[in-house]
Amino acid sequence: MKDRIMRSVNRDARTMRLGLPAIQAEIKKLESQKKKDRSVKKRLERLYAAQQHLINSPKESKSLVNQLKEINK
């Protein structure tokens, strides 16, 4: 279970590292697809969450990304 949680946190942090403009562009691209499979839906969930974190708390998001960079070294 721990690996699963860490994997999600790592993926969210990698998504946040893209930056807000890149996240918004990818959301727009994925939303334009008519048929969305499970992986696309999960990616959109992650992008929406990252977008919210970057908009609502940019300092905390940057701190989280930096902490995870240090852990993964």
N, C-alpha and C positions, 0 to 999 in steps of 0.2 A: 504494500500500500504506500509506503514512504517513497519508493521510486516513482510511483504514478503521480504523487503530489509534486515531487521535485521536477518531474518532466513537465508538468503543466506550468509550474512557476518559471522554469527555464524557457519554455516556449513563449509565455506571456512577456517575459523580459526581452527576449529576442525580437518579438513583435514591436514592443515599445521602442526598442533601439532604432527602428526604421525611421521614426519621426512622424509627426502628425500629418504633414502633406502626403507622404508616401502611404500612410495607413488610409487616409481618405481616398486617395486615388485607387488603391486596391479594393476598398469597399465598393466604390462606384463600379469598378470593372466586374467584380463578382456579383453584385446585385443585378447587373444587366443580363446575366445569364438566365435563360428561360428555365432550364432544368438544372436544379441544384442537387447534387448527390450529398451523401453524409459528410464527406471530407470538406466540401465547400461550405456546408452549413456550420461545421465546427470551426473552420477558418474564419468565417464571418463572426461567429460568437467571440472568438479570440480578438479579432480586430475591433469589434465594438467595445469590448472590455478595455483594451489598450487605449482606444480613443477617449473613453470616459476618464480613465486614470490620467492621461496626459492633459486633458482639458481641466479637470477638477483639481488635480494636485500635481503640477509639473515638477516641483522640487522633490517631492517624495518619490515620484516615478524615476527621476534621475538618480536619486540615492539608491533605490532598489536595483536598478540596472548596474550601477557601479559596484554594489555589494556582491551581486551575482558574478560579475566579472572577476572579482577578487577570489571568490570561492572556487570558480572553475579554472583558475590558473594552475 
